[in-house]
Every structure is written in structure tokens, then in C-alpha cells.
Amino acid sequence: MRQTDVAIVGGGLAGSSLAAMLGRQGIDAVLIDPHPVFPADFRCEKLDRDQIRILQSTGFAQEVLAHATPSDAVWIARAGGRRIAHRRIGQFDLLYETLVNAFRGLIPPTVAIVEGKAASIATSAERQSLTLAGGEEISARLIVLATGLNIALRHTLGMTRDVVSPNHSISIGFDVAPVGRDRFPFPALTHYPDRVRDRIAYLTLFPIDNRMRANFFVYRDMRDPWLKDMRHAPVETLLAALPALRTIAGPFAVTSDVKIRPVDLYVTAGHRQAGIVLAGDAFSTSCPAAGTGTSKAMTDAERLAHVHIPRWLATPGMGAEKTGAFYDDPVKMAVDAHSAAKARYVRAIATDAGLGWTARRMMNAVARNIGLARLRDRQRAIAAAALPAAEPGRAA
């Protein structure tokens, strides 16, 4: 039987980043996953400033961001393309599997990566045991379950999944390329809809390596024939939903398969148990349209690796009072609460036709117009200050 202090089950973002963080601290750990190289998976494809700050605080920013494509500016299109703002951003773009495998490459050799699938788990207040599908057994003081959406192991431990928003959103991903030109006119684009009845959050186009990637977030039923149209006639369906895109982007083609991923929002119940904690989607899901899933996963890994696990291993036992401290961590709780609130807000602002949300959309539009006017005034003032002074005796 293999002996270790921490057994991490699941090698997605939460599991692989946790293994890398624990390894750098010299903590004895094992990562268990069926895939030696993480396969293609349509999930997070951007890292924003909050996520980059987490990478910087844990010392992984330089190595991870070396695999990403930086985006310094984006066009923001609203009102049928009549209003386009140009915004500076500090964003990095990369596919989810690239992100996970970047962390896999940073796991020190002292952390064993076991290729296999956990078949059963037995927990206690002292040591935990794992049995893999191939028969190998692993004994650990702590198990971190980072198995994403897979609920099988959680059910064997008496944990349940409480769905708080079924079919909350649908994420659609594909590559696009300009037709008849070398490039699009914008470095990146975020296009918001005009009508709530279209049930669209937004479309975003951004570069990854030498291609332009599209993420399209909508709120529809998976049985909606519109999704079939989106899969088989993506250009026509997209332009019917966002007709101004034809003018903004010019002629374009979809150059990859169209990936469609529905998302239920859920939280796990019965999770406060001895010897085991849940990280990332294994504990609760987030809405991709809100863009908070990566922050949740990496925050879980950071709090476990740098705060809780070192404390837990410093004293005997691994009772529920220890593992429960992770779920009560104020940083984790704040990130989880923000993720849930933003998921509700993004959906409501895009789809709710009630008076309250209609008024809020109008106030947002007024605020954006005031902000754009102030920006133009600042730009004019800067341009005027840069002009050469008039010569004496000559009118300026």
C-alpha cells in the first residue's frame, strides 16, 4: 500500500494546481487521475486580473502565463453595434487543457502522479484509504476530492448534490477566421445583445496563439432547436442573433467544431466529514458566463495548500472539525459568494424583462454613456496639451 500525507483525486485545474502548490512546499502528496496528459475539455479559456493575482501570489504566474496569449485591448459593442468602446485589459487567453497541463508540468518529482481512477474511498478521523480501479491501494492522512462534475465517489460517502439552478446557462465555443482578409479589425471583441428575448449573455472573441476563439453564452433549454442550428449553421445563426456582428467583424467563417456545454449550478451537501475535503466543482459549480470558475478553483487550491493543510498535518488526527475549517475560510466563502451572486446577476441582466431589471439596464446604459463622454473629454484634453505652443505674435 502506497503511503502519503495527501491524496488528491482528480487532476483538473483544482487538483493539478493544488498538487503543484503542495509539492513546492515539500508536502508529501499524490495526484490520482486517469489521464497522464489532461485531454481537451471546453471550460475556462481566459485568465483575468483577479486570476492572475492568484497566480502571482502563489509564485506560478511566470511559468503558467508563458503558455498563454496576452490580450491588451478589447472592443466592447452594444446597441446593435452603434456604440463601440475601446478598453484596455490585462487578460491572458489559453485553452483549459493548456492551463491544466501547465500546472501538471510544474508538479515537482516528489509528488507522484498515479495514472488511474479511484474506485472506492474509506475515511476516518485518522487515516483514509483509496482503492483504484486497477486494485492499487493508497493510504493518506487527508483526501482532497477534486473530481469536478463526477458525483460517483461523493455519493458513496453519503454526500448529495443540491441543484440550485438547473440548466442555468449554456456555453458555446468555436474558432472563427476572417474571410478575404488576414485579420479582424479588432484585437478582441465582446458583443452584448440588444433584446432580453434573445436570452444571450454575450459573445466574446479573443486570440489564442494564431487563431481567434469565440465563447458564446446563452440561456436556453438544451432541447431548443436553436442549439441544433448553432451547431450545424453557426455563422447564419450567430448573425441572426447579433446582426451588427456582420458590420463589426466583416465576413467570417467558423473553422472548428462547435462545442456546447450546459451548466447546472449546484452545491454539495453532507460534505463536512472527517478525512476529506472537496475542491473546485466537486464542492460547487459556477456559471462560465460570470467568469468566476477559475478563481474558485485556484482559491480553493491556494487556501488548502498555504493555510489549512500545513496546519492540519502539524497535529495528529483529521477529524471533521479540522476539515470543516476549510469551508469556513473567510476568503473561500467570499469568493464562493461572489461567484454565486455574479451568476445570478449576469443571467438576470440578460434575460429578466421585469421593471426592476429593465430600469437597471437603462441606468447601466446611462452610466456607460457618461463614462464614454468623460473618456472622450480626457482624450481631447491630453491631445490639446500635446500640441506645440503657438509662436509669439501668431494666433494659436
Secondary structure, DSSP 8 states (H G I E B T S, - for coil): -EEEEEEEE--SHHHHHHHHHHHHTT--EEEEES-SS-----S--EE-HHHHHHHHHHT-HHHHHTTSEEEEEEEEEEGGGTEEEEEEEEEEE--HHHHHHHHHTTS-TTSEEEES-EEEEE--SS-EEEEETTS-EEEEEEEEE--TT--HHHHHTT-EEEEEEEEEEEEEEEEEEESSSSS-SSSSEEE--S-GGG-EEEEEEEEETTEEEEEEEE---TT-HHHHHHHHSHHHHHHHH-TTHHHHH-SEEE-S--EEEEEEEEEEES--BTTEEE-GGGTB---GGGT-HHHHHHHHHHHIIIIIHHHHHTSS---HHHHHHHHT-HHHHHHHHHHHHHHHHHHHHHH--SHHHHHHHHHHHHHHHHHHHHHHHHHHHHHHHHS----TTS--
